[in-house]
Amino acid sequence: MDFLVSALEYIVDPASWAAGATSPLPLGDRLREHLLYTAIAVPVAALIALPLGFYIGHTGRGREFVIAFTGAMRALPALGILFFITMVAGYRLSFLVAATVGSLIALTILAVPSILAGAYAGLESVDRQTIDAARANGMTEWQILVGVEIPLALPLIVGGVRSAVLQVIATATIASYVGLGGLGRIITSGIGLNNFTVILAGALLVTALALAVDGLFAIVQKLTATNLTTGRRADRKTRRDQSSGLDAAVADATSR
């Protein structure tokens, strides 16, 4: 309990956030670096995974391969990838550049499986009758994908991105092992100094950041699901109104 209180005091101490504080401070810089790694790795992973996931979910091709591929990707150790790329790239690049590239590649690889799974699972969850109806109305495959499948699959797609972001936030601490910043720098500094208060403070900051970001994505995911539910209700009401109007017209014509 004393460690927890000391860690919280360390976090809320204005001196810990002040500019010019000594390593591993200021905490604000470490937090911004952590968010920067996440903001780079997740969009790059999305650029790779979303088009592939949409193709697989729309066509149904390569599903078995993707399941095996994503399972293998999840099993790769991020820290091992980081050290391997840093050592290989270090022969041609400066160590700082090699470490940065290695960290971003490792985090991108980590984020790809969740986004890919969310994309193709989301499209596969769309009712086939809805897609057949869209084709019957003359929509092209691209129009079906963009106008029907992706909007209906949006909650699951957002869920995949949400999972990837949380994994990257939790794992971005490894960047500190190759001399980079981020919240992991606080933890490794505490380990080096044998200071359990600093170690716990770094862990609490990572946890708080993950929970805060997860809360934001949970709101976005709920809003997308709510909008889809509202849209479906509106469509059903429109169809009922059209049907009622048609029935009334038929009844009026019959009475005449």
Secondary structure, 3 states (H helix, E strand, C coil): CHHHHHHHHHHHCHHHHCCCCCCCCCHHHHHHHHHHHHHHHHHHHHHHHHHHHHHHHHHCCCHHHHHHHHHHHHHCCHHHHHHHHHHHHCCCCCHHHHHHHHHHHHHHHHHHHHHHHHHHHHHHCCCHHHHHHHHHCCCCHHHHHHHHHHHHHHHHHHHHHHHHHHHHHHHHHHHHHHCCCCCHHHHHHHHHHCCHHHHHHHHHHHHHHHHHHHHHHHHHHHHHHHHHHHHHHHHHHHHHHHHHHHHHHHHHHHHC
